[in-house]
Amino acid sequence: MATGDLMAGARAGDGAAFRALTAPYRAELHVHCYRMLGSLQDAEDALQDTMLAAWQGIGAFQERSSLRTWLYRIATNRCLNARRAAGRRRAKEWDVPNVEPPEPSRLGEVVWLQPCPDALLEQAPPGPEARYELSESVSLAFVTALQLLPPRQVAVLVLRDVLGFRATETAEMLDTTVDSVNSALARARAALERHRPIGRSPAPGSAEEEAIVARFAHAWESADVDALVRLLTDDVFISMPPIPFEYVGREVATRFCAGIFGAGRRFDLVSTRANGQPAFGAYLRGPDGSSHGTGLYVLTLAGERISAMARFESTVLPWFGLPRTLPSR
């Protein structure tokens, strides 16, 4: 059915026509909400709110902008409302049995951070005028840095530098002026630059990336702390949202990993990808030979080393098509 016919049907209250009309934009809107909120669950809620508002408002849509732009306006403002809400996910206490963690280097602020499967990201390429490549604009470091910016600056930076909307379009979406947009963008860029990772990451799927990832998997599965430490940069960063503990530096990272393995915990890893980065479903080996999902590790690479590792809860495994349990070997 032609777009004009779908629009007419949607305005007449045809739900199927509305779903067909908006279906091409759902994945990219989902990723947009994820960038702004840092949580895939919060992004899904914002996406549903967006679609409900669009369904309720489609009759008044006058097509002064494209449907895509109109949907982004709704989604952005729903995300701004969510950013201002007080009900974000709270920090959790350390929950690894029989392991006493080292004193953390610091406590992280973005405890609601969640990973995003590459399968979703691949459906949402950046705009032609985007300042950032897709791999950078969805990386954990980038999404985390966005969470530390004021909400309006996040909206402006994502709309302008990630999606490539013009300043006039962005101003209209946010009910503000072009001067205000340009000012917020300058401040956001300056703040984000301070959080930008140092060092070149290997190309996704390259032989260089695969070699580092294979060495990590072997070291982790064999509980070889020395081999693992040789893979880490001097300033390696370990985080584990929603637990706020963060560890910075190879020395404390070594103690952290040694504590995990020293407690007798042994793992099987299943490869996947999150946020454009190599990742693993982690499965704790049980006495019966089966392995039970305990979390998801996402690696950040710099050159031939690992510069960061984020550990997420096992509840995210189904998002990546990973099972809760691996069969006995």
Steps between C-alpha positions, in 0.01 A plus 500: 500500500631849415615732778216744427244224535657381826493855636134539406420167662689587819319833528171314457586276797644197318748351745654268242565794269663695783728207588601457137562874469726518805667156479802624297594736783449283809853357522677834453266667749574222749874563463442877527319448831779267615768760430310761698408276794787247519259220590345266246200441726440873547545545125231240428262682737577833330446343158159367604406843637615654172287268289196554719539878477550477124190281461296744705639802312517373141174671413652839581829434316507765226808368316693826532795270574563140397337221697846392618579846635161518672557163668847605614351813654256292703764244599753764605253676724385173655865424579551845650205436728649165601841659567334747738309229687629382836426133445820388325643161598682510832838361593527144630732356760783262413337162443776253406496214756820416687697781335621801695559781247792741523426854611361669187692783339176697490122460490337530160210736442335331201376187676204466260729437201411194292655349187335508157517205256674569171205336323288802595771755427549371147145608421574861594788644293605863569375783283700615196608818680597324822818607676557156654538156347240244612757300699593808703149638543376181668813403695462456875739789562293732279164396646637530854637847430160609369342404830727747680389797288196719573193358321458785252867481397460125441199557277676767295821303457324180397265674259774710340820295517369143496186526289603794286192719542550866412510765772163639386339156517649434843378835631149424379503155658603646836285816480803726531718729290786420265733708719401291801562180305843617385597603852389168652681309225827681565482424872406136437785447254753646741377282787487186287854553372627457857349152514622383159712182519868527415639245258384340180257210515547214252237486227197288599543145376863555400769240555659734753181520703440126480852426623461717812155362572620140467788563740259654752259207476778247550643687799158546664381143446828358630512745793848609391542833678850563363387451139200721564706780653733504200200595287404804710605860448664678792185707557248220440150576627261240648134575572197286585169690493272501694770432761673840527853366562754617241866400481764702319852375428667167437606442862149514648356321198745216568381475860139506388546215250720301737226521762242364257716208392646444847150422628492202264262657249553360149320616188400408148465789257270535198595766247258776395511874431364802686527872424719426200750327731601139566304344784450167676221330683665370819391165643609379843589131500301295748589176676265306271694604191245750374571875486255761618485853358651752738545809285614665180850643450555779247859581403646830383818459298787743447768385260594146602374536856176512697437846641166430669268218601139546607312220670119498484243283673385166360152644436635656177603166346166437321535834318800346324333169423710330768362219721475517876687169532753306293468121487747276675826445314 
